[in-house]
Amino acid sequence: MERTGNDETEGLAYYADFGRLDALFADPTLARQSGYLAQLREYLNDDSISPMVIRRLAQRHPEGADTVFRRLLRKPSFTWDEHGEEPLRRRKKSHYRSEPLPSVTLVGARLAELLRAGR
């Protein structure tokens, strides 16, 4: 498991093989190697993976996002800035039905005590 970072809305998240996808976006020529695009397709189709993860990859490597998604979706005119939300909304519908919540929330000792007491 590799950390994607600490998102201000969704909190801290860990995802398997995130580093591999980060490498793909940093170097889109890796898409020619077996498995890289399949891994991204899995992330895109897996409803348990937040759209934030894919957005974070595109934000970290904007120059690679267009190339990677053109190849993945077989759309030569795809640009992340123009079209990036469309595949996320289409394939991750449940994430757009409500506000995202943090995946991990740290609670201090006093608040934890109050929660356990049912207050």
Biopython code that builds the backbone (N, CA, C, O; Angstrom):
import numpy as np
from Bio.PDB.StructureBuilder import StructureBuilder

atoms = [
    (1, "MET", "N", (0.844, -1.182, 0.000)),
    (1, "MET", "CA", (0.000, 0.000, 0.000)),
    (1, "MET", "C", (0.887, 1.243, 0.000)),
    (1, "MET", "O", (1.905, 1.310, 0.689)),
    (2, "GLU", "N", (0.472, 2.200, -0.781)),
    (2, "GLU", "CA", (1.222, 3.440, -0.857)),
    (2, "GLU", "C", (0.288, 4.609, -0.635)),
    (2, "GLU", "O", (-0.853, 4.607, -1.098)),
    (3, "ARG", "N", (0.770, 5.585, 0.061)),
    (3, "ARG", "CA", (-0.029, 6.746, 0.403)),
    (3, "ARG", "C", (-0.167, 7.665, -0.800)),
    (3, "ARG", "O", (0.808, 7.932, -1.502)),
    (4, "THR", "N", (-1.391, 8.149, -1.035)),
    (4, "THR", "CA", (-1.613, 9.105, -2.117)),
    (4, "THR", "C", (-1.361, 10.526, -1.644)),
    (4, "THR", "O", (-1.146, 11.430, -2.451)),
    (5, "GLY", "N", (-1.387, 10.714, -0.358)),
    (5, "GLY", "CA", (-1.227, 12.039, 0.203)),
    (5, "GLY", "C", (-2.383, 12.334, 1.127)),
    (5, "GLY", "O", (-3.277, 11.507, 1.309)),
    (6, "ASN", "N", (-2.361, 13.494, 1.699)),
    (6, "ASN", "CA", (-3.396, 13.881, 2.636)),
    (6, "ASN", "C", (-4.285, 14.905, 1.946)),
    (6, "ASN", "O", (-3.913, 16.070, 1.813)),
    (7, "ASP", "N", (-5.436, 14.474, 1.516)),
    (7, "ASP", "CA", (-6.379, 15.352, 0.833)),
    (7, "ASP", "C", (-7.155, 16.148, 1.866)),
    (7, "ASP", "O", (-7.580, 15.586, 2.875)),
    (8, "GLU", "N", (-7.352, 17.442, 1.642)),
    (8, "GLU", "CA", (-8.026, 18.294, 2.627)),
    (8, "GLU", "C", (-9.479, 17.906, 2.849)),
    (8, "GLU", "O", (-10.031, 18.200, 3.909)),
    (9, "THR", "N", (-10.110, 17.261, 1.890)),
    (9, "THR", "CA", (-11.507, 16.845, 2.036)),
    (9, "THR", "C", (-11.626, 15.383, 2.417)),
    (9, "THR", "O", (-12.371, 15.040, 3.335)),
    (10, "GLU", "N", (-10.907, 14.523, 1.727)),
    (10, "GLU", "CA", (-11.075, 13.079, 1.910)),
    (10, "GLU", "C", (-10.100, 12.468, 2.898)),
    (10, "GLU", "O", (-10.192, 11.278, 3.201)),
    (11, "GLY", "N", (-9.177, 13.256, 3.400)),
    (11, "GLY", "CA", (-8.267, 12.758, 4.418)),
    (11, "GLY", "C", (-7.106, 11.957, 3.848)),
    (11, "GLY", "O", (-6.756, 12.070, 2.673)),
    (12, "LEU", "N", (-6.529, 11.151, 4.712)),
    (12, "LEU", "CA", (-5.377, 10.332, 4.381)),
    (12, "LEU", "C", (-5.847, 9.045, 3.720)),
    (12, "LEU", "O", (-6.785, 8.407, 4.198)),
    (13, "ALA", "N", (-5.208, 8.663, 2.631)),
    (13, "ALA", "CA", (-5.630, 7.456, 1.912)),
    (13, "ALA", "C", (-4.421, 6.652, 1.466)),
    (13, "ALA", "O", (-3.379, 7.203, 1.108)),
    (14, "TYR", "N", (-4.584, 5.345, 1.497)),
    (14, "TYR", "CA", (-3.553, 4.417, 1.030)),
    (14, "TYR", "C", (-4.159, 3.520, -0.032)),
    (14, "TYR", "O", (-5.260, 2.999, 0.142)),
    (15, "TYR", "N", (-3.438, 3.337, -1.136)),
    (15, "TYR", "CA", (-3.912, 2.498, -2.226)),
    (15, "TYR", "C", (-2.774, 1.627, -2.740)),
    (15, "TYR", "O", (-1.629, 2.067, -2.839)),
    (16, "ALA", "N", (-3.113, 0.387, -3.064)),
    (16, "ALA", "CA", (-2.129, -0.547, -3.609)),
    (16, "ALA", "C", (-1.611, -0.036, -4.948)),
    (16, "ALA", "O", (-2.386, 0.410, -5.794)),
    (17, "ASP", "N", (-0.327, -0.103, -5.127)),
    (17, "ASP", "CA", (0.338, 0.226, -6.396)),
    (17, "ASP", "C", (0.152, 1.662, -6.865)),
    (17, "ASP", "O", (0.260, 1.942, -8.059)),
    (18, "PHE", "N", (-0.122, 2.567, -5.948)),
    (18, "PHE", "CA", (-0.230, 3.969, -6.339)),
    (18, "PHE", "C", (1.080, 4.457, -6.958)),
    (18, "PHE", "O", (1.066, 5.226, -7.920)),
    (19, "GLY", "N", (2.197, 4.014, -6.413)),
    (19, "GLY", "CA", (3.512, 4.421, -6.924)),
    (19, "GLY", "C", (3.717, 4.013, -8.373)),
    (19, "GLY", "O", (4.358, 4.729, -9.143)),
    (20, "ARG", "N", (3.178, 2.878, -8.737)),
    (20, "ARG", "CA", (3.287, 2.402, -10.114)),
    (20, "ARG", "C", (2.515, 3.335, -11.056)),
    (20, "ARG", "O", (2.993, 3.662, -12.142)),
    (21, "LEU", "N", (1.328, 3.757, -10.634)),
    (21, "LEU", "CA", (0.556, 4.684, -11.463)),
    (21, "LEU", "C", (1.198, 6.062, -11.481)),
    (21, "LEU", "O", (1.153, 6.753, -12.499)),
    (22, "ASP", "N", (1.787, 6.464, -10.379)),
    (22, "ASP", "CA", (2.492, 7.736, -10.344)),
    (22, "ASP", "C", (3.631, 7.713, -11.362)),
    (22, "ASP", "O", (3.867, 8.700, -12.059)),
    (23, "ALA", "N", (4.328, 6.592, -11.444)),
    (23, "ALA", "CA", (5.408, 6.450, -12.429)),
    (23, "ALA", "C", (4.861, 6.526, -13.854)),
    (23, "ALA", "O", (5.491, 7.126, -14.725)),
    (24, "LEU", "N", (3.695, 5.924, -14.100)),
    (24, "LEU", "CA", (3.071, 5.972, -15.419)),
    (24, "LEU", "C", (2.759, 7.404, -15.834)),
    (24, "LEU", "O", (3.050, 7.800, -16.962)),
    (25, "PHE", "N", (2.171, 8.182, -14.931)),
    (25, "PHE", "CA", (1.830, 9.561, -15.257)),
    (25, "PHE", "C", (3.091, 10.417, -15.423)),
    (25, "PHE", "O", (3.107, 11.352, -16.223)),
    (26, "ALA", "N", (4.134, 10.097, -14.673)),
    (26, "ALA", "CA", (5.401, 10.824, -14.803)),
    (26, "ALA", "C", (6.103, 10.481, -16.108)),
    (26, "ALA", "O", (6.787, 11.321, -16.693)),
    (27, "ASP", "N", (5.930, 9.235, -16.564)),
    (27, "ASP", "CA", (6.566, 8.773, -17.800)),
    (27, "ASP", "C", (5.555, 7.977, -18.615)),
    (27, "ASP", "O", (5.526, 6.750, -18.526)),
    (28, "PRO", "N", (4.722, 8.656, -19.411)),
    (28, "PRO", "CA", (3.667, 7.985, -20.172)),
    (28, "PRO", "C", (4.155, 6.909, -21.149)),
    (28, "PRO", "O", (3.349, 6.105, -21.618)),
    (29, "THR", "N", (5.445, 6.877, -21.463)),
    (29, "THR", "CA", (5.936, 5.807, -22.335)),
    (29, "THR", "C", (5.803, 4.445, -21.658)),
    (29, "THR", "O", (5.850, 3.417, -22.333)),
    (30, "LEU", "N", (5.639, 4.421, -20.350)),
    (30, "LEU", "CA", (5.430, 3.158, -19.630)),
    (30, "LEU", "C", (4.114, 2.491, -20.043)),
    (30, "LEU", "O", (3.920, 1.300, -19.797)),
    (31, "ALA", "N", (3.227, 3.240, -20.658)),
    (31, "ALA", "CA", (1.940, 2.679, -21.109)),
    (31, "ALA", "C", (2.156, 1.580, -22.144)),
    (31, "ALA", "O", (1.266, 0.760, -22.369)),
    (32, "ARG", "N", (3.309, 1.557, -22.765)),
    (32, "ARG", "CA", (3.621, 0.512, -23.742)),
    (32, "ARG", "C", (3.910, -0.825, -23.067)),
    (32, "ARG", "O", (3.810, -1.881, -23.692)),
    (33, "GLN", "N", (4.268, -0.768, -21.786)),
    (33, "GLN", "CA", (4.580, -1.995, -21.057)),
    (33, "GLN", "C", (3.308, -2.619, -20.492)),
    (33, "GLN", "O", (2.369, -1.924, -20.106)),
    (34, "SER", "N", (3.308, -3.905, -20.456)),
    (34, "SER", "CA", (2.153, -4.660, -19.974)),
    (34, "SER", "C", (1.798, -4.275, -18.537)),
    (34, "SER", "O", (2.666, -4.192, -17.669)),
    (35, "GLY", "N", (0.541, -4.049, -18.313)),
    (35, "GLY", "CA", (0.040, -3.872, -16.961)),
    (35, "GLY", "C", (-0.212, -2.450, -16.494)),
    (35, "GLY", "O", (-1.073, -2.245, -15.639)),
    (36, "TYR", "N", (0.489, -1.472, -17.008)),
    (36, "TYR", "CA", (0.320, -0.113, -16.515)),
    (36, "TYR", "C", (-1.077, 0.434, -16.792)),
    (36, "TYR", "O", (-1.741, 0.940, -15.888)),
    (37, "LEU", "N", (-1.519, 0.330, -18.036)),
    (37, "LEU", "CA", (-2.857, 0.820, -18.364)),
    (37, "LEU", "C", (-3.930, -0.052, -17.720)),
    (37, "LEU", "O", (-4.994, 0.445, -17.354)),
    (38, "ALA", "N", (-3.660, -1.338, -17.582)),
    (38, "ALA", "CA", (-4.616, -2.227, -16.908)),
    (38, "ALA", "C", (-4.802, -1.799, -15.457)),
    (38, "ALA", "O", (-5.918, -1.831, -14.937)),
    (39, "GLN", "N", (-3.714, -1.400, -14.801)),
    (39, "GLN", "CA", (-3.788, -0.925, -13.412)),
    (39, "GLN", "C", (-4.625, 0.356, -13.329)),
    (39, "GLN", "O", (-5.461, 0.493, -12.435)),
    (40, "LEU", "N", (-4.406, 1.277, -14.241)),
    (40, "LEU", "CA", (-5.190, 2.507, -14.255)),
    (40, "LEU", "C", (-6.656, 2.201, -14.530)),
    (40, "LEU", "O", (-7.538, 2.787, -13.901)),
    (41, "ARG", "N", (-6.927, 1.297, -15.455)),
    (41, "ARG", "CA", (-8.305, 0.898, -15.754)),
    (41, "ARG", "C", (-8.968, 0.318, -14.503)),
    (41, "ARG", "O", (-10.136, 0.599, -14.237)),
    (42, "GLU", "N", (-8.230, -0.488, -13.734)),
    (42, "GLU", "CA", (-8.755, -1.033, -12.478)),
    (42, "GLU", "C", (-9.112, 0.087, -11.509)),
    (42, "GLU", "O", (-10.188, 0.073, -10.911)),
    (43, "TYR", "N", (-8.221, 1.052, -11.352)),
    (43, "TYR", "CA", (-8.491, 2.185, -10.464)),
    (43, "TYR", "C", (-9.736, 2.929, -10.929)),
    (43, "TYR", "O", (-10.579, 3.312, -10.117)),
    (44, "LEU", "N", (-9.845, 3.129, -12.224)),
    (44, "LEU", "CA", (-10.962, 3.872, -12.785)),
    (44, "LEU", "C", (-12.281, 3.121, -12.611)),
    (44, "LEU", "O", (-13.313, 3.743, -12.361)),
    (45, "ASN", "N", (-12.261, 1.820, -12.736)),
    (45, "ASN", "CA", (-13.486, 1.023, -12.652)),
    (45, "ASN", "C", (-13.831, 0.556, -11.242)),
    (45, "ASN", "O", (-14.956, 0.117, -11.006)),
    (46, "ASP", "N", (-12.913, 0.636, -10.320)),
    (46, "ASP", "CA", (-13.139, 0.175, -8.944)),
    (46, "ASP", "C", (-13.851, 1.264, -8.148)),
    (46, "ASP", "O", (-13.288, 2.325, -7.880)),
    (47, "ASP", "N", (-15.095, 0.985, -7.778)),
    (47, "ASP", "CA", (-15.895, 1.986, -7.075)),
    (47, "ASP", "C", (-15.375, 2.290, -5.674)),
    (47, "ASP", "O", (-15.752, 3.304, -5.087)),
    (48, "SER", "N", (-14.526, 1.438, -5.134)),
    (48, "SER", "CA", (-13.987, 1.704, -3.796)),
    (48, "SER", "C", (-12.831, 2.703, -3.837)),
    (48, "SER", "O", (-12.367, 3.160, -2.792)),
    (49, "ILE", "N", (-12.372, 3.040, -5.031)),
    (49, "ILE", "CA", (-11.280, 4.006, -5.181)),
    (49, "ILE", "C", (-11.866, 5.359, -5.562)),
    (49, "ILE", "O", (-12.559, 5.497, -6.570)),
    (50, "SER", "N", (-11.577, 6.324, -4.752)),
    (50, "SER", "CA", (-12.105, 7.675, -4.943)),
    (50, "SER", "C", (-11.569, 8.330, -6.215)),
    (50, "SER", "O", (-10.426, 8.090, -6.602)),
    (51, "PRO", "N", (-12.393, 9.160, -6.866)),
    (51, "PRO", "CA", (-11.903, 9.936, -8.018)),
    (51, "PRO", "C", (-10.719, 10.831, -7.641)),
    (51, "PRO", "O", (-9.903, 11.184, -8.492)),
    (52, "MET", "N", (-10.634, 11.192, -6.360)),
    (52, "MET", "CA", (-9.536, 12.032, -5.880)),
    (52, "MET", "C", (-8.181, 11.437, -6.230)),
    (52, "MET", "O", (-7.240, 12.171, -6.531)),
    (53, "VAL", "N", (-8.074, 10.114, -6.194)),
    (53, "VAL", "CA", (-6.803, 9.450, -6.463)),
    (53, "VAL", "C", (-6.345, 9.736, -7.896)),
    (53, "VAL", "O", (-5.182, 10.063, -8.131)),
    (54, "ILE", "N", (-7.251, 9.611, -8.826)),
    (54, "ILE", "CA", (-6.910, 9.843, -10.232)),
    (54, "ILE", "C", (-6.684, 11.330, -10.477)),
    (54, "ILE", "O", (-5.793, 11.705, -11.238)),
    (55, "ARG", "N", (-7.481, 12.174, -9.841)),
    (55, "ARG", "CA", (-7.254, 13.622, -9.946)),
    (55, "ARG", "C", (-5.873, 13.988, -9.434)),
    (55, "ARG", "O", (-5.178, 14.811, -10.030)),
    (56, "ARG", "N", (-5.479, 13.373, -8.326)),
    (56, "ARG", "CA", (-4.170, 13.670, -7.737)),
    (56, "ARG", "C", (-3.048, 13.296, -8.714)),
    (56, "ARG", "O", (-2.073, 14.035, -8.853)),
    (57, "LEU", "N", (-3.186, 12.165, -9.380)),
    (57, "LEU", "CA", (-2.177, 11.767, -10.375)),
    (57, "LEU", "C", (-2.099, 12.798, -11.495)),
    (57, "LEU", "O", (-1.008, 13.185, -11.915)),
    (58, "ALA", "N", (-3.254, 13.241, -11.975)),
    (58, "ALA", "CA", (-3.288, 14.233, -13.055)),
    (58, "ALA", "C", (-2.722, 15.576, -12.588)),
    (58, "ALA", "O", (-2.061, 16.269, -13.362)),
    (59, "GLN", "N", (-2.974, 15.946, -11.337)),
    (59, "GLN", "CA", (-2.432, 17.204, -10.811)),
    (59, "GLN", "C", (-0.919, 17.136, -10.645)),
    (59, "GLN", "O", (-0.211, 18.108, -10.910)),
    (60, "ARG", "N", (-0.435, 15.987, -10.208)),
    (60, "ARG", "CA", (1.011, 15.829, -9.994)),
    (60, "ARG", "C", (1.779, 15.812, -11.307)),
    (60, "ARG", "O", (2.921, 16.266, -11.379)),
    (61, "HIS", "N", (1.142, 15.285, -12.339)),
    (61, "HIS", "CA", (1.811, 15.125, -13.637)),
    (61, "HIS", "C", (0.880, 15.567, -14.767)),
    (61, "HIS", "O", (0.450, 14.735, -15.566)),
    (62, "PRO", "N", (0.562, 16.859, -14.847)),
    (62, "PRO", "CA", (-0.390, 17.321, -15.861)),
    (62, "PRO", "C", (0.073, 17.033, -17.285)),
    (62, "PRO", "O", (-0.747, 16.771, -18.164)),
    (63, "GLU", "N", (1.376, 17.079, -17.513)),
    (63, "GLU", "CA", (1.890, 16.817, -18.859)),
    (63, "GLU", "C", (1.712, 15.360, -19.269)),
    (63, "GLU", "O", (1.631, 15.061, -20.461)),
    (64, "GLY", "N", (1.651, 14.456, -18.306)),
    (64, "GLY", "CA", (1.465, 13.042, -18.611)),
    (64, "GLY", "C", (0.019, 12.604, -18.645)),
    (64, "GLY", "O", (-0.308, 11.612, -19.296)),
    (65, "ALA", "N", (-0.859, 13.322, -17.956)),
    (65, "ALA", "CA", (-2.265, 12.917, -17.853)),
    (65, "ALA", "C", (-2.942, 12.838, -19.216)),
    (65, "ALA", "O", (-3.661, 11.879, -19.499)),
    (66, "ASP", "N", (-2.719, 13.827, -20.050)),
    (66, "ASP", "CA", (-3.339, 13.817, -21.383)),
    (66, "ASP", "C", (-2.905, 12.584, -22.165)),
    (66, "ASP", "O", (-3.740, 11.874, -22.726)),
    (67, "THR", "N", (-1.619, 12.333, -22.201)),
    (67, "THR", "CA", (-1.083, 11.211, -22.967)),
    (67, "THR", "C", (-1.593, 9.877, -22.455)),
    (67, "THR", "O", (-1.992, 9.014, -23.237)),
    (68, "VAL", "N", (-1.577, 9.713, -21.146)),
    (68, "VAL", "CA", (-2.022, 8.455, -20.545)),
    (68, "VAL", "C", (-3.496, 8.206, -20.841)),
    (68, "VAL", "O", (-3.869, 7.099, -21.229)),
    (69, "PHE", "N", (-4.337, 9.221, -20.665)),
    (69, "PHE", "CA", (-5.771, 9.030, -20.897)),
    (69, "PHE", "C", (-6.110, 8.904, -22.387)),
    (69, "PHE", "O", (-7.049, 8.192, -22.741)),
    (70, "ARG", "N", (-5.373, 9.572, -23.249)),
    (70, "ARG", "CA", (-5.595, 9.383, -24.693)),
    (70, "ARG", "C", (-5.386, 7.913, -25.055)),
    (70, "ARG", "O", (-6.155, 7.323, -25.814)),
    (71, "ARG", "N", (-4.347, 7.357, -24.501)),
    (71, "ARG", "CA", (-4.035, 5.953, -24.794)),
    (71, "ARG", "C", (-5.039, 5.007, -24.132)),
    (71, "ARG", "O", (-5.512, 4.062, -24.763)),
    (72, "LEU", "N", (-5.359, 5.256, -22.884)),
    (72, "LEU", "CA", (-6.296, 4.396, -22.149)),
    (72, "LEU", "C", (-7.673, 4.386, -22.801)),
    (72, "LEU", "O", (-8.259, 3.323, -23.004)),
    (73, "LEU", "N", (-8.186, 5.561, -23.126)),
    (73, "LEU", "CA", (-9.545, 5.695, -23.656)),
    (73, "LEU", "C", (-9.605, 5.632, -25.181)),
    (73, "LEU", "O", (-10.685, 5.613, -25.771)),
    (74, "ARG", "N", (-8.434, 5.601, -25.807)),
    (74, "ARG", "CA", (-8.345, 5.596, -27.274)),
    (74, "ARG", "C", (-9.073, 6.799, -27.882)),
    (74, "ARG", "O", (-9.840, 6.682, -28.837)),
    (75, "LYS", "N", (-8.796, 7.948, -27.287)),
    (75, "LYS", "CA", (-9.375, 9.210, -27.753)),
    (75, "LYS", "C", (-8.233, 10.190, -27.996)),
    (75, "LYS", "O", (-7.754, 10.819, -27.052)),
    (76, "PRO", "N", (-7.790, 10.331, -29.236)),
    (76, "PRO", "CA", (-6.621, 11.164, -29.545)),
    (76, "PRO", "C", (-6.765, 12.640, -29.167)),
    (76, "PRO", "O", (-5.758, 13.321, -28.971)),
    (77, "SER", "N", (-7.979, 13.139, -29.063)),
    (77, "SER", "CA", (-8.159, 14.559, -28.746)),
    (77, "SER", "C", (-8.433, 14.807, -27.260)),
    (77, "SER", "O", (-8.717, 15.938, -26.866)),
    (78, "PHE", "N", (-8.350, 13.769, -26.439)),
    (78, "PHE", "CA", (-8.633, 13.909, -25.005)),
    (78, "PHE", "C", (-7.609, 14.826, -24.348)),
    (78, "PHE", "O", (-6.404, 14.692, -24.560)),
    (79, "THR", "N", (-8.116, 15.763, -23.543)),
    (79, "THR", "CA", (-7.253, 16.547, -22.667)),
    (79, "THR", "C", (-7.848, 16.486, -21.269)),
    (79, "THR", "O", (-9.065, 16.558, -21.099)),
    (80, "TRP", "N", (-6.995, 16.355, -20.284)),
    (80, "TRP", "CA", (-7.475, 16.224, -18.912)),
    (80, "TRP", "C", (-8.265, 17.470, -18.501)),
    (80, "TRP", "O", (-9.331, 17.355, -17.896)),
    (81, "ASP", "N", (-7.754, 18.641, -18.824)),
    (81, "ASP", "CA", (-8.430, 19.881, -18.416)),
    (81, "ASP", "C", (-9.849, 19.968, -18.974)),
    (81, "ASP", "O", (-10.761, 20.422, -18.283)),
    (82, "GLU", "N", (-10.037, 19.535, -20.218)),
    (82, "GLU", "CA", (-11.353, 19.609, -20.855)),
    (82, "GLU", "C", (-12.265, 18.429, -20.532)),
    (82, "GLU", "O", (-13.464, 18.605, -20.314)),
    (83, "HIS", "N", (-11.698, 17.237, -20.502)),
    (83, "HIS", "CA", (-12.510, 16.027, -20.451)),
    (83, "HIS", "C", (-12.284, 15.142, -19.226)),
    (83, "HIS", "O", (-12.932, 14.102, -19.107)),
    (84, "GLY", "N", (-11.395, 15.516, -18.321)),
    (84, "GLY", "CA", (-10.996, 14.641, -17.224)),
    (84, "GLY", "C", (-12.110, 14.200, -16.294)),
    (84, "GLY", "O", (-12.110, 13.060, -15.828)),
    (85, "GLU", "N", (-13.047, 15.072, -16.019)),
    (85, "GLU", "CA", (-14.133, 14.710, -15.103)),
    (85, "GLU", "C", (-15.123, 13.721, -15.713)),
    (85, "GLU", "O", (-15.767, 12.965, -14.986)),
    (86, "GLU", "N", (-15.251, 13.718, -17.020)),
    (86, "GLU", "CA", (-16.255, 12.863, -17.669)),
    (86, "GLU", "C", (-16.067, 11.379, -17.379)),
    (86, "GLU", "O", (-17.024, 10.728, -16.958)),
    (87, "PRO", "N", (-14.859, 10.804, -17.587)),
    (87, "PRO", "CA", (-14.720, 9.373, -17.268)),
    (87, "PRO", "C", (-14.862, 9.089, -15.775)),
    (87, "PRO", "O", (-15.310, 8.007, -15.394)),
    (88, "LEU", "N", (-14.490, 10.038, -14.933)),
    (88, "LEU", "CA", (-14.655, 9.849, -13.487)),
    (88, "LEU", "C", (-16.134, 9.819, -13.118)),
    (88, "LEU", "O", (-16.571, 8.937, -12.378)),
    (89, "ARG", "N", (-16.894, 10.763, -13.621)),
    (89, "ARG", "CA", (-18.328, 10.817, -13.318)),
    (89, "ARG", "C", (-19.081, 9.609, -13.883)),
    (89, "ARG", "O", (-20.022, 9.110, -13.266)),
    (90, "ARG", "N", (-18.661, 9.152, -15.048)),
    (90, "ARG", "CA", (-19.329, 8.015, -15.678)),
    (90, "ARG", "C", (-19.036, 6.717, -14.939)),
    (90, "ARG", "O", (-19.928, 5.883, -14.780)),
    (91, "ARG", "N", (-17.811, 6.536, -14.489)),
    (91, "ARG", "CA", (-17.407, 5.260, -13.901)),
    (91, "ARG", "C", (-17.431, 5.243, -12.379)),
    (91, "ARG", "O", (-17.315, 4.175, -11.778)),
    (92, "LYS", "N", (-17.575, 6.374, -11.758)),
    (92, "LYS", "CA", (-17.559, 6.444, -10.294)),
    (92, "LYS", "C", (-18.775, 7.226, -9.795)),
    (92, "LYS", "O", (-18.653, 8.145, -8.985)),
    (93, "LYS", "N", (-19.926, 6.848, -10.289)),
    (93, "LYS", "CA", (-21.160, 7.575, -10.005)),
    (93, "LYS", "C", (-21.449, 7.711, -8.514)),
    (93, "LYS", "O", (-21.894, 8.768, -8.067)),
    (94, "SER", "N", (-21.206, 6.673, -7.753)),
    (94, "SER", "CA", (-21.548, 6.710, -6.328)),
    (94, "SER", "C", (-20.764, 7.788, -5.575)),
    (94, "SER", "O", (-21.237, 8.295, -4.558)),
    (95, "HIS", "N", (-19.596, 8.137, -6.053)),
    (95, "HIS", "CA", (-18.776, 9.160, -5.381)),
    (95, "HIS", "C", (-19.323, 10.568, -5.589)),
    (95, "HIS", "O", (-18.943, 11.495, -4.874)),
    (96, "TYR", "N", (-20.206, 10.731, -6.558)),
    (96, "TYR", "CA", (-20.754, 12.052, -6.857)),
    (96, "TYR", "C", (-22.151, 12.240, -6.278)),
    (96, "TYR", "O", (-22.753, 13.300, -6.449)),
    (97, "ARG", "N", (-22.670, 11.230, -5.600)),
    (97, "ARG", "CA", (-24.021, 11.321, -5.026)),
    (97, "ARG", "C", (-24.059, 12.096, -3.722)),
    (97, "ARG", "O", (-25.111, 12.605, -3.336)),
    (98, "SER", "N", (-22.932, 12.192, -3.039)),
    (98, "SER", "CA", (-22.874, 12.912, -1.765)),
    (98, "SER", "C", (-21.481, 13.499, -1.579)),
    (98, "SER", "O", (-20.544, 13.175, -2.309)),
    (99, "GLU", "N", (-21.375, 14.365, -0.590)),
    (99, "GLU", "CA", (-20.090, 14.983, -0.277)),
    (99, "GLU", "C", (-19.105, 13.906, 0.178)),
    (99, "GLU", "O", (-19.482, 12.999, 0.920)),
    (100, "PRO", "N", (-17.848, 13.995, -0.259)),
    (100, "PRO", "CA", (-16.860, 13.013, 0.197)),
    (100, "PRO", "C", (-16.551, 13.190, 1.680)),
    (100, "PRO", "O", (-16.561, 14.301, 2.209)),
    (101, "LEU", "N", (-16.280, 12.082, 2.324)),
    (101, "LEU", "CA", (-15.910, 12.082, 3.736)),
    (101, "LEU", "C", (-14.484, 11.574, 3.875)),
    (101, "LEU", "O", (-14.010, 10.819, 3.026)),
    (102, "PRO", "N", (-13.797, 11.980, 4.935)),
    (102, "PRO", "CA", (-12.431, 11.483, 5.131)),
    (102, "PRO", "C", (-12.417, 9.965, 5.300)),
    (102, "PRO", "O", (-13.291, 9.390, 5.949)),
    (103, "SER", "N", (-11.408, 9.330, 4.704)),
    (103, "SER", "CA", (-11.274, 7.883, 4.851)),
    (103, "SER", "C", (-10.666, 7.532, 6.193)),
    (103, "SER", "O", (-10.940, 6.462, 6.736)),
    (104, "VAL", "N", (-9.849, 8.411, 6.732)),
    (104, "VAL", "CA", (-9.245, 8.224, 8.053)),
    (104, "VAL", "C", (-9.380, 9.547, 8.787)),
    (104, "VAL", "O", (-9.026, 10.600, 8.257)),
    (105, "THR", "N", (-9.884, 9.490, 9.990)),
    (105, "THR", "CA", (-10.021, 10.695, 10.794)),
    (105, "THR", "C", (-9.343, 10.480, 12.132)),
    (105, "THR", "O", (-9.635, 9.509, 12.829)),
    (106, "LEU", "N", (-8.442, 11.375, 12.495)),
    (106, "LEU", "CA", (-7.769, 11.286, 13.778)),
    (106, "LEU", "C", (-8.615, 11.983, 14.831)),
    (106, "LEU", "O", (-9.104, 13.094, 14.625)),
    (107, "VAL", "N", (-8.775, 11.317, 15.948)),
    (107, "VAL", "CA", (-9.591, 11.847, 17.028)),
    (107, "VAL", "C", (-8.720, 11.938, 18.274)),
    (107, "VAL", "O", (-8.040, 10.978, 18.636)),
    (108, "GLY", "N", (-8.744, 13.090, 18.923)),
    (108, "GLY", "CA", (-7.982, 13.274, 20.156)),
    (108, "GLY", "C", (-8.570, 12.468, 21.308)),
    (108, "GLY", "O", (-9.694, 11.975, 21.224)),
    (109, "ALA", "N", (-7.803, 12.341, 22.375)),
    (109, "ALA", "CA", (-8.197, 11.524, 23.525)),
    (109, "ALA", "C", (-9.504, 12.012, 24.150)),
    (109, "ALA", "O", (-10.367, 11.196, 24.474)),
    (110, "ARG", "N", (-9.666, 13.305, 24.325)),
    (110, "ARG", "CA", (-10.866, 13.846, 24.973)),
    (110, "ARG", "C", (-12.110, 13.586, 24.126)),
    (110, "ARG", "O", (-13.139, 13.169, 24.657)),
    (111, "LEU", "N", (-12.032, 13.822, 22.840)),
    (111, "LEU", "CA", (-13.170, 13.573, 21.957)),
    (111, "LEU", "C", (-13.493, 12.087, 21.910)),
    (111, "LEU", "O", (-14.664, 11.707, 21.908)),
    (112, "ALA", "N", (-12.477, 11.252, 21.872)),
    (112, "ALA", "CA", (-12.701, 9.801, 21.872)),
    (112, "ALA", "C", (-13.419, 9.377, 23.151)),
    (112, "ALA", "O", (-14.318, 8.537, 23.117)),
    (113, "GLU", "N", (-13.021, 9.960, 24.268)),
    (113, "GLU", "CA", (-13.666, 9.660, 25.549)),
    (113, "GLU", "C", (-15.144, 10.058, 25.514)),
    (113, "GLU", "O", (-15.998, 9.295, 25.966)),
    (114, "LEU", "N", (-15.449, 11.226, 24.991)),
    (114, "LEU", "CA", (-16.816, 11.688, 24.893)),
    (114, "LEU", "C", (-17.636, 10.815, 23.940)),
    (114, "LEU", "O", (-18.801, 10.522, 24.209)),
    (115, "LEU", "N", (-17.040, 10.411, 22.855)),
    (115, "LEU", "CA", (-17.742, 9.539, 21.900)),
    (115, "LEU", "C", (-18.061, 8.187, 22.535)),
    (115, "LEU", "O", (-19.155, 7.653, 22.354)),
    (116, "ARG", "N", (-17.108, 7.641, 23.273)),
    (116, "ARG", "CA", (-17.336, 6.350, 23.947)),
    (116, "ARG", "C", (-18.424, 6.471, 25.011)),
    (116, "ARG", "O", (-19.184, 5.531, 25.243)),
    (117, "ALA", "N", (-18.490, 7.619, 25.643)),
    (117, "ALA", "CA", (-19.485, 7.839, 26.685)),
    (117, "ALA", "C", (-20.882, 8.108, 26.091)),
    (117, "ALA", "O", (-21.880, 8.123, 26.810)),
    (118, "GLY", "N", (-20.928, 8.317, 24.783)),
    (118, "GLY", "CA", (-22.212, 8.527, 24.111)),
    (118, "GLY", "C", (-22.769, 9.926, 24.246)),
    (118, "GLY", "O", (-23.982, 10.118, 24.161)),
    (119, "ARG", "N", (-21.928, 10.885, 24.450)),
    (119, "ARG", "CA", (-22.384, 12.273, 24.615)),
    (119, "ARG", "C", (-22.502, 12.981, 23.309)),
    (119, "ARG", "O", (-22.874, 14.154, 23.275)),
]
sb = StructureBuilder()
sb.init_structure("model")
sb.init_model(0)
sb.init_chain("A")
sb.init_seg("    ")
for serial, (resi, resn, name, xyz) in enumerate(atoms, 1):
    if name == "N":
        sb.init_residue(resn, " ", resi, " ")
    sb.init_atom(name, np.array(xyz, "f"), 0.0, 1.0, " ", f" {name:<3s}", serial, name[0])
structure = sb.get_structure()
